[in-house]
Amino acid sequence: MADSRYLNPYTDFDITNAMNDAEMKGFGKGKEIGLEEGIEQGRAEGIAQGIAQGKAEGLDINLIAKITQLPLSEIERL
């Protein structure tokens, strides 16, 4: 007798398809969240880099950190 804890891909089509669909939706949502976070981080780093290159001279590094929400070490690196 087969152990019911394991799926048989040849007979359990509905369950296998549902699991595959759920997995793909999870990947899609993770990719969407990662993309949003990447865009946000890139925007903040771009602002900080522009400031660091002298486009807004005279700003305090702490103010730059507050505006960009980047750590001081990251701003200093830029």
N, C-alpha and C positions, 0 to 999 in steps of 0.2 A: 504494500500500500504506500502511496506517495505521501510524503510529509507535506501537510497543508500550509506550512510556514513559508514555503518557497513557491514562487510563481513559475509557471510553465509558459514560456513565450509562445508556444504553439497552440495552447488551449485557452490561455487567459488574456485574450486580445483586449477586451475592454479595460481591464485593470492595467495592463501594460501600456496601452494608449493613453489612459488617464494619467499614469505616472510620467510618461514622456511629455505630455502636454504641460503638466504642472512644473516639470523640470525646466522646460523651455521658457515658460512664463517667468519662472524664478530667475533664470539667466537674463532675460530681457529686462526685468525690473532692476536687477543688480547693475546691469550695463547702463541703464538710464540714470540711476542714482550716481554711479561712478562718473558718468559724463558731466552731470550737473556739478558735482563736487570739483571735478577737474577744471571746468570753466570758471567756477568761482575762485579757485585757488590761482589759476592763471591770470585772471583779471587783477586780483590783489597783488600778485607778484609783478605784473606789468606796471601797475601804478607805483609800487615801491621802487622798481627799477628806473622808471622815469624820474622819480624824485631823486634817487641816488645819482643819476647822471646830470643833475644840476638844473632840471626843468622847473624846480620849485625851490630854489636856494633859500637857505635861512630857516627852513622848518626844523623843528626839534625832532630828533629821532623817535622820541616817545609819542609825539603826535602822529608821526608816520605810522608807527606800530598800531596806534589806536584806529586810524583811518583804514588801514589795510588789513587789520586783524592778523598780522604776521608777527611772529616772535622777533625780538630785537636782533637775535643772532642771524636770522634769515635776512633781515634788512641790511645788516652790516656786511653780510656775504655778498649781497647784490651791489 
